Each structure stands twice: as structure tokens, then as C-alpha cells.
Amino acid sequence: MSPGLGQLSCGHGGAQVFPQGSQVGIALFRCCGDPLGTAATSLVPPSFLQEITECCRAIQTEALALNPGLGPLLVLPLHPGVGRAAQKVYEAPEEGSRERRVVITHWLGDSSFSLGSVGYVIDTGLELRSVYNPRIRAESQVLRPISRSQAESRMQRAAGSPQGTCLRLYSEAFYEQRLPPSPAPHVSETSLSRLVLLLKRLDIADMGQCDFLDRPAPESLMQALEDLDYLAALDDDGNLSEVGIIMSEFPLDPQLAKALIASCEFDCVEEMVSLAAMLTAPPCFVTPSTRLEEAVTARRRALLHPDGDHFTLINIFNAFQQHNLDESWCRKHALSSEALRLAGIVRAELLEVMQRIELPVSPPAFGTDTNVLNVQRALISGYFLKVARDIDGSGNYVMLTHKHVAHLPSACCYLLRQPPQRLPPWVLYHEFTISQDNCLRVVSEIQPQMLVELAPQYYLSNLPPSESRDLLMELREKVVAAEDVPEVAEPLEEAASGEDENRDVCVLQ
């Protein structure tokens, strides 16, 4: 429901009253039923990304029932996940064509493009943003009013020639009382780990003395420094360590950069660089139409990997390369060829960085049991901060670093497998966003023993009290006890005979 819905202020002249209803319904009423004699484009900014898909399908369905004399109706979604398909928005219709267009977008449309023939802009007055919370190291989806500058920007989308109309789905009182003058600065709503890593590389040691245009919260800076310390990116003086300097060379999130560096130690570079590229590129999965959903799901099952979503992403990238970047193969599996092509470009750039700083690149070994364990070790080396445990065996996963409960997404390989199998008790995840469904994104099973071996001891000790922490500390005590058991000394003859044999072995300290 739109805020203050009732009398709607227009971008120029007068007001128009709509019946109380959903944003999608009002958009359909104004965009689809207007008998314009010339081509017109409408911009409808919904608040939710999933609402973009809903809007497109609803308008396409409504268009089938319209008078053909109104002209054909082309519905175009516009958001970061559409890739090269965004160019269709700019393509001019054929001369003399009565084609009408409806562009369904979100906050991306506030300032990223301008068209000269927009007939209507339908402004919902809301936006759904992901705001990073440093206390729980997770993002929260926040539905909030847009700013006044954003509202004016949306109205300017209709200021072409001929001039269009901006229909605001909120009252003037809502505009005056609830809309802030300008949007919140990005630095106050995102993780600062990458920024702090780069500032450290520039020898700006004291973050408190840095003259930010918009100063971030001290809590966000402290959390970023703590994360970098856990990742061994800082030395005892708070400056970048050798590992931190190497991490700063990669255009990646510090956790992903650390995992990629660890892959050099565990001989799984080829697999980790493919995974890093897939995690950096936009999501490759496309929502299929309802009638194709069952067939697409069956085809995707062939790409699932039994060890988790991270390995499934590697599977998909390798299959795309083996099919020679075939777009028809992508359409058949409801995958974005643009996202997979971009992943290939990112992968090449990451390999170039590794070669420039002379990091070893191991040969591919994907598919072997040893390689699976090595990839898991590399992932834990960077993502030990993002581990969750199923507390009751029914898919209720509690984060180790806080008490929030999350669930596996419907597209997770553990839920798509046939026949259904047990849910993993311990998982490593790539992202967690607090939202309506509280789902983890990109999930793979790990063994807690591996986490105890690879995560820093002081990180485990600093975890909040919980049953999961107690289990990990108990495992840690067993590992330490096993390490303290003295080894049986070799017979002198055998030690002497093996001395020459081991003389040329290279040992990494």
C-alpha cells in the first residue's frame, strides 16, 4: 500500500484521484489503458526487486486484453541484474511505429538515464535499500521513503519533449513531513572493510583523523578494523601485514581476497578464481516463466554439486565455458549469459593480478575429493566470520557471531536435490540479509573440525556465549591435546638414512 494514498500530486498542474489499491494496480491503470496517439514511455519505480518481475508479468497479462488500436505495449525491466538487456530501453522505435513502452525500474532510474519521450512517471515514493549493520556483520533490507532530491529527479524524467506527467503515489503532506532533503551517504550504509584496507595501503593509519566528506560511524570503522585483524591483514602496530598488502591488490571484498590467497597454499587456485569471479559478477540465475519453471528446475539439477552452492557456481561457469559461451544453453537453463560473460572477464583480471604479484597458480583439479576439501579450506580461511549452525535439524540456522536465525533459500542445492537429503548441520555462507525470509545466499556444508583448525584462536574465544561456541571450544581442546602428545622418536639408523633423502625438500615457513 502506498503512503498517504488518496489525492495524488502530479508533476505539472492539478491533481488526480485514484481508487485505493496496490501500486501495481495503479500502474496498470495509468500505463496500459491510455489511448495515446503517439508512442509513450512510462517509468514505474517499484520498491522491491521481486515487485519488478511481478509488475512486468501483470502488465504483459493486462496488455493482452487491451484494444489492439492502442498500439503494441513493450514491457522493459531495468535493474542491475538485466545486463546488456538494459540497452533495449534506449533503442528508438521504428519511424511511424505506435509502440508504447513501460520501463519498470527501482532507484537505479533516479539518475542513471534520461529519455526524451516519457509520457508518465509513476513514483511510489518508497525504496528498498540494503543497509549494512556492523553489529551483526549483515545487511538489512529497509523499506523507507525516498528523499526530496530523488522525488525531484523522478519528476525530471518526465520533463522531455513533449512534456510528460509525474504521478506521485503519496500525498503532499507525506512529501513535506516524511521525505528527507537528500539520501543518506553511501559510506554510512555499507561495510567499510574494503575502504579501510585501501586507506591502510595509502599509509593512513589513524582512521579517526581521516577527513571524510561524510564521516562514517565510529562503530563501523572499528568493526572494519576488527575484521581485517581477524583476517591477518594487520600487524601488531595496526599497519598492513604482508598478507594485507597482497589482499589490497585484489579488487575484491577482503574476505574473498583472503580466500583467494589461501587457495595458493591449498592448491585450488583455478577453482577459487572461478568462484571469486562468479561471486563478484551479478547473480547468474534468471527467474523463468511459470510454465517453464518445472522444466528449468529439472535441467538445473544436472548442474548441482553435492557439496554446496559454491561448487555449483563453479560447475555452472565450467559448463558455460565448455558450451562455448552459448546463449541458447543459458536460455535453456534460465541463466544470464551477460552475468556469465562478465564472470569470465573478472576471472581473467584476477589471474592477471596473481601473475603480476607472482602468486603460484595450481593446475585445475575440480571434481576430486581432495580438491573439494582444499576449496573448503580456502573458503574457511576467508569466510570463518560467516558460519551458521542448524540448531534443531530442521533448517533453523543460527549465526555464530550473533543470535539471528536464517534459513536456506529455495534455490539452494540442498533443497533442490532429488531425492531430498538431510540438511547440513554446519554451513558457510556468502551473504546474509535480514529481510522477510531471512535467507542465506550461496551456502556450502563445512566440518566444524576444519573451522577450529583454520579460524584464529582469539576469534573463537571472542564468539558470544552459545551452544555452538561451546562445541567449537571443546573441539579446540581436543585438537590442542592431540598436538601435545609427544611423537615416538625414530630409530637412529632410519633417521640417518633419511637425512640425505630429505635434504633438498623446500619448507615454507
C-alpha positions as CSV (number, residue, x, y, z in Angstrom):
1,M,0.0,0.0,0.0
2,S,1.4,3.4,-0.9
3,P,1.9,6.0,1.9
4,G,-0.8,8.7,2.1
5,L,-2.7,7.2,-0.8
6,G,-5.7,9.3,-1.9
7,Q,-5.2,12.5,-3.7
8,L,-2.0,12.2,-5.8
9,S,0.0,15.3,-6.7
10,C,1.1,15.5,-10.4
11,G,4.3,16.7,-11.8
12,H,2.6,19.6,-13.6
13,G,-0.8,21.1,-12.9
14,G,-3.7,19.7,-10.9
15,A,-4.2,16.5,-9.0
16,Q,-5.8,13.2,-9.8
17,V,-7.7,10.9,-7.5
18,F,-7.1,7.1,-7.9
19,P,-9.0,4.4,-6.1
20,Q,-7.2,3.0,-3.1
21,G,-5.2,-0.1,-4.2
22,S,-1.8,-1.6,-4.8
23,Q,1.0,0.2,-6.6
24,V,1.0,-2.4,-9.3
25,G,-2.8,-1.9,-9.9
26,I,-2.5,1.8,-10.2
27,A,0.5,1.5,-12.6
28,L,-1.5,-0.9,-14.8
29,F,-4.5,1.6,-14.8
30,R,-2.4,4.5,-16.0
31,C,0.2,2.9,-18.2
32,C,-1.8,0.3,-20.1
33,G,-5.2,2.0,-20.7
34,D,-4.1,5.4,-22.0
35,P,-5.1,5.7,-25.7
36,L,-2.2,7.9,-26.7
37,G,-1.8,8.5,-30.4
38,T,1.9,8.7,-30.2
39,A,4.5,6.4,-28.6
40,A,4.9,6.9,-24.9
41,T,7.2,5.5,-22.2
42,S,6.2,5.1,-18.6
43,L,8.6,4.7,-15.7
44,V,7.3,2.8,-12.8
45,P,9.7,2.6,-9.8
46,P,8.6,-0.2,-7.5
47,S,10.2,-0.6,-4.1
48,F,11.1,-4.3,-4.3
49,L,13.2,-6.1,-6.9
50,Q,10.7,-9.0,-6.9
51,E,8.0,-6.5,-7.5
52,I,9.7,-5.6,-10.8
53,T,9.1,-9.1,-12.0
54,E,5.6,-9.0,-10.7
55,C,4.9,-5.7,-12.4
56,C,6.2,-6.9,-15.7
57,R,4.1,-10.1,-15.7
58,A,1.0,-8.2,-14.6
59,I,1.3,-5.6,-17.3
60,Q,2.0,-8.1,-20.0
61,T,-1.1,-10.0,-19.0
62,E,-3.2,-6.8,-18.9
63,A,-1.9,-5.8,-22.4
64,L,-3.4,-8.9,-23.9
65,A,-6.9,-7.6,-23.1
66,L,-6.4,-4.1,-24.4
67,N,-7.7,-2.7,-27.6
68,P,-5.2,-3.5,-30.4
69,G,-5.8,0.0,-31.7
70,L,-3.9,1.4,-28.7
71,G,-0.7,0.1,-30.3
72,P,1.7,-2.7,-29.1
73,L,3.0,-2.5,-25.5
74,L,6.6,-3.4,-24.7
75,V,7.5,-4.0,-21.0
76,L,11.1,-3.5,-20.1
77,P,12.6,-4.3,-16.7
78,L,15.6,-2.2,-15.7
79,H,17.8,-3.1,-12.7
80,P,21.5,-4.1,-12.2
81,G,20.7,-7.8,-13.0
82,V,19.4,-7.3,-16.6
83,G,22.9,-6.8,-18.1
84,R,23.1,-5.9,-21.7
85,A,19.3,-6.1,-22.0
86,A,19.2,-2.6,-20.5
87,Q,20.2,-1.3,-23.9
88,K,16.7,-2.0,-25.1
89,V,15.4,1.0,-23.1
90,Y,17.5,3.3,-25.3
91,E,16.6,1.8,-28.7
92,A,14.4,4.1,-30.6
93,P,11.2,2.7,-32.1
94,E,10.8,2.4,-35.8
95,E,9.6,5.5,-37.6
96,G,5.8,5.7,-37.6
97,S,5.5,3.0,-35.0
98,R,2.8,3.4,-32.4
99,E,4.7,1.2,-29.9
100,R,4.4,2.1,-26.3
101,R,6.9,1.2,-23.7
102,V,6.7,0.7,-19.9
103,V,10.0,0.7,-18.1
104,I,9.9,-1.0,-14.7
105,T,12.8,0.1,-12.6
106,H,13.8,1.0,-9.0
107,W,16.2,3.6,-7.5
108,L,18.6,3.0,-10.4
109,G,16.3,5.1,-12.6
110,D,16.6,8.2,-10.3
111,S,19.7,9.5,-12.0
112,S,21.2,6.8,-14.3
113,F,19.4,7.6,-17.5
114,S,17.1,10.0,-19.3
115,L,14.7,9.6,-22.2
116,G,13.2,12.3,-24.3
117,S,9.7,10.9,-24.7
118,V,8.4,9.8,-21.3
119,G,4.7,10.1,-21.1
120,Y,4.2,9.1,-17.4
121,V,6.4,8.6,-14.4
122,I,4.7,6.8,-11.6
123,D,6.6,7.5,-8.4
124,T,5.8,5.2,-5.4
125,G,7.7,7.4,-3.0
126,L,9.5,4.4,-1.5
127,E,12.7,2.5,-2.0
128,L,14.1,-0.8,-0.6
129,R,17.8,-0.4,0.3
130,S,20.2,-2.8,1.8
131,V,21.8,-1.1,4.9
132,Y,24.9,-2.7,6.5
133,N,24.7,-3.3,10.2
134,P,28.2,-3.6,11.7
135,R,27.0,-5.1,15.0
136,I,25.8,-8.3,13.2
137,R,28.0,-8.1,10.1
138,A,25.0,-8.4,7.9
139,E,22.8,-6.2,5.7
140,S,19.2,-5.3,6.5
141,Q,16.6,-4.6,3.8
142,V,15.0,-1.3,4.8
143,L,11.8,0.0,3.2
144,R,11.9,3.7,3.5
145,P,10.7,6.9,1.9
146,I,12.9,8.4,-0.8
147,S,14.5,11.8,-0.4
148,R,13.1,15.0,-1.9
149,S,16.0,15.2,-4.3
150,Q,15.1,11.7,-5.5
151,A,11.5,12.8,-5.9
152,E,12.5,15.8,-8.0
153,S,14.8,13.6,-10.1
154,R,12.0,11.2,-10.8
155,M,9.8,14.1,-11.8
156,Q,12.5,15.3,-14.2
157,R,12.3,12.0,-16.0
158,A,9.0,13.4,-17.4
159,A,10.4,16.8,-18.4
160,G,11.2,15.8,-22.0
161,S,9.6,16.9,-25.2
162,P,6.7,16.6,-25.3
163,Q,6.4,17.1,-21.5
164,G,5.0,14.1,-19.6
165,T,3.3,13.7,-16.2
166,C,4.7,12.5,-12.9
167,L,2.1,10.7,-10.8
168,R,3.2,10.6,-7.2
169,L,1.6,7.8,-5.1
170,Y,1.8,9.8,-1.9
171,S,0.3,13.0,-0.5
172,E,1.9,16.4,-0.3
173,A,1.8,16.1,3.5
174,F,3.9,12.9,3.2
175,Y,6.3,14.7,0.9
176,E,6.7,17.6,3.3
177,Q,6.9,15.7,6.6
178,R,8.5,12.3,5.8
179,L,10.9,12.8,2.9
180,P,14.4,13.9,3.9
181,P,16.1,16.6,1.9
182,S,18.8,14.2,0.4
183,P,19.6,10.5,0.5
184,A,21.9,9.1,3.2
185,P,25.5,8.9,2.1
186,H,26.6,5.5,0.9
187,V,29.6,5.4,3.3
188,S,27.2,5.3,6.2
189,E,25.2,2.3,4.9
190,T,27.9,-0.2,3.7
191,S,30.7,-2.3,5.1
192,L,33.9,-0.3,5.4
193,S,36.4,-3.3,5.4
194,R,37.4,-2.7,1.8
195,L,37.7,1.0,2.2
196,V,39.8,0.7,5.4
197,L,42.1,-1.8,3.7
198,L,42.7,0.7,0.8
199,L,43.3,3.6,3.3
200,K,45.8,1.5,5.2
201,R,47.6,0.8,1.9
202,L,47.8,4.6,1.4
203,D,49.5,4.7,4.9
204,I,46.6,6.5,6.5
205,A,47.0,4.7,9.8
206,D,44.6,6.8,12.0
207,M,41.1,6.4,10.7
208,G,39.8,8.8,13.3
209,Q,41.9,11.6,11.8
210,C,40.8,11.0,8.2
211,D,38.9,13.9,6.8
212,F,35.8,12.2,5.3
213,L,33.3,14.2,3.4
214,D,30.6,12.2,5.2
215,R,32.1,10.7,8.4
216,P,31.1,7.1,8.9
217,A,30.0,5.9,12.4
218,P,33.0,5.0,14.7
219,E,31.4,1.6,15.2
220,S,31.6,0.8,11.5
221,L,35.3,1.8,11.4
222,M,36.0,-0.3,14.5
223,Q,34.2,-3.3,13.0
224,A,36.2,-3.0,9.8
225,L,39.5,-2.9,11.7
226,E,38.5,-5.9,13.7
227,D,37.6,-7.9,10.6
228,L,40.9,-7.0,9.0
229,D,42.7,-8.1,12.2
230,Y,40.9,-11.4,12.2
231,L,41.9,-11.9,8.5
232,A,45.6,-11.4,9.5
233,A,45.7,-8.2,7.3
234,L,47.1,-6.1,10.1
235,D,50.3,-6.4,12.1
236,D,50.7,-5.7,15.9
237,D,51.1,-2.0,15.2
238,G,47.9,-1.8,13.2
239,N,49.6,-1.4,9.9
240,L,49.1,-3.7,6.9
241,S,50.9,-7.0,7.2
242,E,52.3,-8.8,4.1
243,V,49.0,-10.7,3.7
244,G,47.1,-7.4,4.0
245,I,49.3,-5.8,1.2
246,I,48.6,-8.7,-1.1
247,M,44.9,-8.6,-0.2
248,S,44.8,-4.9,-1.2
249,E,46.0,-5.8,-4.7
250,F,42.7,-7.6,-5.5
251,P,39.6,-5.6,-6.4
252,L,37.6,-7.9,-4.0
253,D,36.0,-7.9,-0.6
254,P,38.8,-8.6,1.9
255,Q,37.2,-12.0,2.9
256,L,37.1,-13.1,-0.7
257,A,40.6,-11.8,-1.3
258,K,41.9,-13.8,1.7
259,A,40.2,-17.0,0.5
260,L,41.8,-16.5,-2.9
261,I,45.3,-16.1,-1.3
262,A,44.7,-19.2,0.8
263,S,43.9,-21.2,-2.3
264,C,47.6,-20.8,-3.3
265,E,48.5,-22.7,-0.1
266,F,45.9,-25.4,-0.7
267,D,46.5,-25.9,-4.5
268,C,43.0,-24.9,-5.7
269,V,43.6,-21.6,-7.4
270,E,41.9,-22.4,-10.6
271,E,38.7,-23.3,-8.8
272,M,38.8,-20.4,-6.3
273,V,39.4,-17.8,-9.0
274,S,36.4,-19.1,-11.0
275,L,34.3,-19.0,-7.8
276,A,35.6,-15.4,-6.9
277,A,34.5,-14.3,-10.4
278,M,31.1,-15.8,-10.1
279,L,30.5,-14.2,-6.6
280,T,31.7,-10.8,-7.9
281,A,29.6,-10.8,-11.1
282,P,25.8,-10.2,-10.9
283,P,23.7,-13.3,-10.0
284,C,23.6,-15.7,-12.9
285,F,20.1,-17.1,-12.2
286,V,17.1,-15.8,-14.1
287,T,13.6,-16.3,-12.9
288,P,11.8,-18.4,-15.5
289,S,8.2,-18.0,-16.5
290,T,5.7,-20.0,-14.6
291,R,5.0,-22.5,-17.4
292,L,8.8,-23.2,-17.8
293,E,9.7,-23.3,-14.1
294,E,9.4,-27.1,-13.7
295,A,11.4,-27.9,-16.8
296,V,14.1,-25.4,-15.9
297,T,14.4,-26.7,-12.4
298,A,14.9,-30.3,-13.8
299,R,17.7,-29.0,-16.1
300,R,19.4,-27.1,-13.3
301,R,19.5,-30.2,-11.1
302,A,22.1,-31.6,-13.6
303,L,24.4,-28.7,-12.7
304,L,24.0,-29.1,-8.9
305,H,27.1,-30.1,-6.9
306,P,26.5,-32.3,-3.8
307,D,29.0,-30.3,-1.7
308,G,27.2,-27.0,-1.9
309,D,26.3,-23.8,-3.8
310,H,29.9,-22.6,-4.1
311,F,30.8,-25.8,-6.1
312,T,27.6,-25.4,-8.1
313,L,28.7,-22.0,-9.2
314,I,32.0,-23.4,-10.4
315,N,30.0,-26.2,-12.2
316,I,27.9,-23.6,-14.0
317,F,30.9,-21.5,-15.0
318,N,32.8,-24.5,-16.3
319,A,29.7,-25.7,-18.2
320,F,29.2,-22.3,-19.8
321,Q,32.8,-22.4,-21.0
322,Q,32.5,-25.9,-22.3
323,H,29.4,-24.9,-24.3
324,N,31.5,-22.1,-25.9
325,L,29.5,-19.3,-24.2
326,D,26.4,-20.5,-25.9
327,E,23.4,-18.1,-25.2
328,S,20.9,-20.7,-26.2
329,W,22.3,-23.1,-23.5
330,C,21.8,-20.2,-21.0
331,R,18.2,-19.7,-22.0
332,K,17.5,-23.4,-21.7
333,H,18.8,-23.3,-18.1
334,A,17.4,-19.9,-17.3
335,L,20.9,-18.4,-16.8
336,S,22.1,-14.9,-17.6
337,S,24.7,-15.1,-20.4
338,E,25.7,-11.5,-19.6
339,A,26.5,-12.4,-16.0
340,L,28.5,-15.4,-17.0
341,R,30.4,-13.5,-19.6
342,L,31.2,-10.8,-17.1
343,A,32.4,-13.6,-14.7
344,G,34.8,-14.7,-17.4
345,I,36.2,-11.2,-17.7
346,V,36.6,-10.8,-14.0
347,R,38.3,-14.2,-13.8
348,A,40.9,-13.1,-16.4
349,E,41.6,-9.9,-14.5
350,L,42.1,-11.8,-11.2
351,L,44.5,-14.2,-12.9
352,E,46.4,-11.2,-14.3
353,V,46.7,-9.7,-10.8
354,M,48.0,-13.0,-9.4
355,Q,50.6,-13.3,-12.2
356,R,51.7,-9.7,-11.7
357,I,52.4,-10.2,-8.0
358,E,53.8,-13.6,-8.7
359,L,51.4,-15.8,-6.8
360,P,51.5,-19.5,-7.7
361,V,48.6,-20.8,-9.8
362,S,47.9,-24.5,-9.3
363,P,46.6,-26.7,-12.2
364,P,42.8,-27.4,-12.2
365,A,41.6,-30.4,-10.3
366,F,37.9,-29.8,-9.9
367,G,35.9,-32.9,-9.2
368,T,38.3,-34.8,-7.0
369,D,37.6,-35.3,-3.3
370,T,40.9,-33.7,-2.4
371,N,40.1,-30.6,-4.4
372,V,36.7,-30.3,-2.6
373,L,38.5,-30.4,0.8
374,N,41.0,-27.8,-0.4
375,V,38.4,-25.4,-1.7
376,Q,36.5,-25.7,1.6
377,R,39.8,-24.9,3.5
378,A,40.4,-21.9,1.3
379,L,36.8,-20.7,1.8
380,I,37.0,-21.1,5.6
381,S,40.3,-19.2,5.7
382,G,38.4,-16.1,4.4
383,Y,34.9,-16.7,5.5
384,F,35.1,-18.1,9.0
385,L,33.2,-15.0,10.1
386,K,30.2,-16.3,8.1
387,V,29.4,-19.7,9.5
388,A,26.0,-20.9,10.8
389,R,24.8,-24.0,12.6
390,D,21.4,-25.8,12.3
391,I,20.3,-25.8,16.0
392,D,17.3,-28.2,15.7
393,G,17.9,-30.2,12.5
394,S,15.0,-28.6,10.7
395,G,16.9,-25.8,8.8
396,N,16.9,-23.1,11.5
397,Y,20.5,-21.8,11.2
398,V,21.9,-19.5,13.9
399,M,24.9,-17.3,13.1
400,L,28.0,-17.8,15.2
401,T,28.6,-14.1,15.6
402,H,25.1,-13.1,16.6
403,K,21.8,-14.7,17.5
404,H,19.8,-14.2,14.3
405,V,18.1,-17.2,12.8
406,A,18.3,-17.8,9.0
407,H,17.0,-20.3,6.5
408,L,18.3,-21.9,3.3
409,P,17.0,-20.2,0.1
410,S,14.6,-22.1,-2.1
411,A,17.3,-22.2,-4.9
412,C,19.8,-23.8,-2.6
413,C,21.3,-27.1,-3.9
414,Y,20.4,-28.8,-0.6
415,L,16.7,-28.1,-1.2
416,L,16.7,-28.8,-4.9
417,R,18.3,-32.3,-4.8
418,Q,16.2,-35.3,-5.6
419,P,15.6,-37.3,-3.6
420,P,15.7,-34.9,-0.7
421,Q,18.6,-35.4,1.7
422,R,19.5,-34.3,5.2
423,L,20.3,-30.6,5.7
424,P,23.9,-29.8,6.6
425,P,24.4,-29.2,10.3
426,W,27.2,-26.6,9.7
427,V,27.3,-24.2,6.7
428,L,29.5,-21.4,5.4
429,Y,27.6,-18.7,3.5
430,H,28.5,-15.8,1.3
431,E,25.8,-13.3,2.3
432,F,23.0,-12.9,4.8
433,T,20.4,-10.2,4.6
434,I,17.8,-9.5,7.2
435,S,14.6,-9.4,5.3
436,Q,11.1,-11.0,5.2
437,D,12.5,-14.5,4.6
438,N,15.9,-14.2,6.3
439,C,17.7,-16.4,3.8
440,L,21.4,-17.2,3.5
441,R,22.9,-16.8,0.0
442,V,25.4,-19.3,-1.5
443,V,25.6,-22.0,1.1
444,S,28.0,-24.9,1.4
445,E,28.5,-27.5,4.2
446,I,31.7,-27.5,6.3
447,Q,33.0,-29.6,9.1
448,P,33.4,-27.8,12.5
449,Q,36.8,-29.5,12.9
450,M,38.1,-27.7,9.9
451,L,36.8,-24.4,11.2
452,V,38.6,-24.9,14.5
453,E,41.9,-25.7,12.7
454,L,41.8,-22.7,10.3
455,A,40.0,-19.8,12.2
456,P,42.1,-17.7,14.6
457,Q,42.0,-18.9,18.2
458,Y,41.2,-15.4,19.5
459,Y,38.2,-15.2,17.1
460,L,36.7,-18.4,18.5
461,S,37.3,-17.1,22.1
462,N,35.5,-13.9,21.3
463,L,32.4,-15.5,20.0
464,P,29.2,-14.7,22.0
465,P,28.2,-17.4,24.5
466,S,26.2,-20.1,22.8
467,E,26.0,-23.9,22.4
468,S,27.8,-23.5,19.0
469,R,30.7,-21.8,20.7
470,D,30.9,-24.4,23.4
471,L,31.1,-27.2,20.8
472,L,33.9,-25.4,18.9
473,M,35.9,-24.7,22.1
474,E,35.5,-28.4,23.0
475,L,36.8,-29.4,19.6
476,R,39.7,-26.9,20.0
477,E,40.7,-28.5,23.3
478,K,40.8,-31.9,21.6
479,V,43.0,-30.6,18.8
480,V,45.4,-28.9,21.3
481,A,45.6,-32.1,23.3
482,A,46.4,-34.2,20.2
483,E,49.1,-31.7,19.3
484,D,50.7,-32.0,22.7
485,V,51.1,-35.8,22.5
486,P,54.9,-36.5,22.0
487,E,55.8,-38.3,18.9
488,V,57.7,-41.6,19.0
489,A,61.4,-41.0,18.2
490,E,62.7,-42.6,15.0
491,P,65.5,-45.2,15.3
492,L,68.9,-43.6,14.8
493,E,69.7,-45.8,11.8
494,E,66.4,-44.8,10.0
495,A,66.9,-41.1,10.8
496,A,70.4,-41.2,9.4
497,S,69.4,-43.0,6.3
498,G,66.6,-40.4,5.6
499,E,68.8,-37.4,6.2
500,D,70.2,-37.2,2.7
501,E,66.8,-38.0,1.2
502,N,65.1,-35.0,2.8
503,R,68.0,-32.5,2.4
504,D,66.6,-30.8,-0.7
505,V,63.0,-30.5,0.4
506,C,61.7,-26.9,0.4
507,V,59.9,-26.0,3.6
508,L,57.6,-22.9,3.7
509,Q,57.8,-21.1,7.0
